[in-house]
Amino acid sequence: MAKSHTKLAKFIHWTFIILYIYGIFKQVDDLEDLEDKRLLIFEVAFAATFLLIVIARYFYMRRFKTFLGSREEVHIVHYYFAKTVHKSMYLCLILLPLTGLLIAGLYTKGYTDEDELVIGLVLGLHEFAAVFSYILIATHVSAAIYSRLKGEGVWSSMVPVLKEKENHSTNKVIAKLSEIEERFYDKVEDLIPSKKE
């Protein structure tokens, strides 16, 4: 069983992060900025490239287990929670360039007033996808750091620095948090009807 992601998977993961951060900082702040044809063409090319990379990344990364490198069995509730966060991130990361392309298309067709219903809806969806992606990515990073503190092995499968030791954390606070976490997952699992019922 693989204990680490492939070099290609790590490369895709980390270069995509750079692309995402670049997209945040270069974003168009004012719709009127799209009057500049060179900027408009660049934005369309960037959004199309970003979209293709996200889709390619999704299909490549789905071949790997969600908790690749984990040294122990992952609670089923934790597994589905992590899958939900990952798929939601992909949804947001696909919506961002798609709505960006729609905004560019609508703008070139004369929808230049942000208060108009059609472009207003697309702008709203674009903004929602951006904000929700920030929340999901913060959740993802926090979970990765927590996993690193617990010493589960997942961190070391993707992150090239601060490799985990071969054993779990002996920190009493982390152990107590892990215990609370497992009880929480058990309670959630109890709420879900089983197929046998």
N, C-alpha and C positions, 0 to 999 in steps of 0.2 A: 504494500500500500504506500502511495506517495505521501511524503511528510512535508513537501514544499511545493509551491507553484513552480511552473516552468519559468525559465528565464524570459521567454516571450510573454507569458502572462504577467510577470512582474513589470516588464518593460511597458506593456500596454497600460497596465494599471497606473504606473507612476507618470508616464508621459501624458496620459489623459488628464491627470490631475493638473498638470502644468497648463494644458489647453483650456481646461475649465476655469482655472484662476485667471488666465489671460482673458477669456471671454467675459468674466466679471468686470475686470478693470477697463476693458476697451468698449464696454457697452455704450450704446447711443443713449444719451440722457434726454434729448429733445427730438421729437419727431421731425421737426423742421430741419435738423441736421442732414436728413436724407435727401435734401435738395442737392447736396453735393453728389454728383453722379459717381465719382470715384469712390466715395465712402459707401454709397448704396451698393455698388458692384462688389466692393470688399466685404460688406456685411452679408450679402447673398452668398458669396463664395465661402466665407467663414462658416455660415450657418449650414450650408450644404455639406461641407467637409466634416464639420462637427457631427452632423446627423449620421453621415455614413460611418464615421468612426465609432459612434455610440452603438449603432446597430451591429457593426462587425464585432465590437467588443462584447456585446451581449451574447452573440452566437458563439464566440470563442470561449468566453468565460463560463458559460452554462455547462460545459463539460466537466467542470471541477466541482467537488463537493463544497457546500457552503462553509463547513468547518474543517477544511483541509488542514491537516497538521494537528488536530485535536488529539490529545493523549487519552481521552476518555470519551465514553458515549455521551452525546449531547441530548438533553431532555427534548422530547418531541415538541413541546410548546416553544422552547427556545429556538429550535430549528425553524419552526414555521414563522415565528416572529422575525428572525433574521432574514428568511426568504422574503417575507412581506416588505421589510425595509429595503432589501436589495432590488426587488422588482419595482417598488415605488420610486426608488432613485432612478432606475432606468426609464420609467414612465416620464418622470420630470425632465430627465436629460434628453428625452426624445421630443417632449412638448416644447422645450425651450427653442431649439432651432426650427421646429415646424411652425410655431407661432411667429417666430422671427421672420421666416420666409413669407408667411401670410401677411404680416405687417408690411414688409417691403412690397409685396405684390399689390396690396390694397393702396399703399401710398402712391405707387406708380399709376394706379387707375383713378387717382383723384381723391381718395379718402385721406385728406390731410388734417382734418379737424379731430382731435382726440375725443371730443364730446359726441361725435357721431356714433350711433348705436353699434354698427358692425365693427368698425376699427376699435371702438371702446371695449367691446367684448373680447376681441382678440388680444388687445393690450392687457386687459384684466387677467386673461388666462395666462399670458406670458409672464406677468408679474407674479401670479399665484405659483406657477411652476418654478420660478426663480426662488421665491421665498421658501416654498416647501422643499426645494432641493437643498437649501442651506440647512434647514431643520433636519432633514434626513441624513445629510452628510455629517452634521454635528453628532447625530445619534450614532452613526456608523463609526466615526472616529472615537467617540467616547467608549463605545462597546469594545473597540480594538484595544484601547488603552486599559480598560478594565480586564479584558482577557489577558493582556500582557502582565498586569499586576497579579492575576490569579496563577499565571504560569501554565496556561492550558496548551500552549504550543501553536495556537492559531496565528498569533502575531508573527512568529518567526517564519511561518510559511510564506508570508507576503512582504514583510518589512525587512529591508537589508541591514538595519542597525538595531542595537539594543536587543540582541538575541536572548531568548529565554534560556534559563537553565533547564536541565533535564527533569527536574522535579517541580511539583506544585509549590506555590508560595506557602511559607510557614507563618506568615504574618497573621496574628489573631484577628485583627479587624477584617482583613480580606477573607479569612476563613468564615467568620461570622456572617459577612455579607453574602458569601457563596451559599451558606446554609439558608439564609432568608430567601435568597433568589430561588433556590431549589424548592422550598416550601411554596413560594408564590406560584411557580410553574405547576406544582402538584395541584394546588387549588384551582388554577385555571383549567387544567386537564380534567378535574372532577366536574367542572361546569359543562364540559363538552360531552354530548351524548356519544357513547361508543356505538360502533356498527353492530355489536352483538345484541343491543337492546331493541 
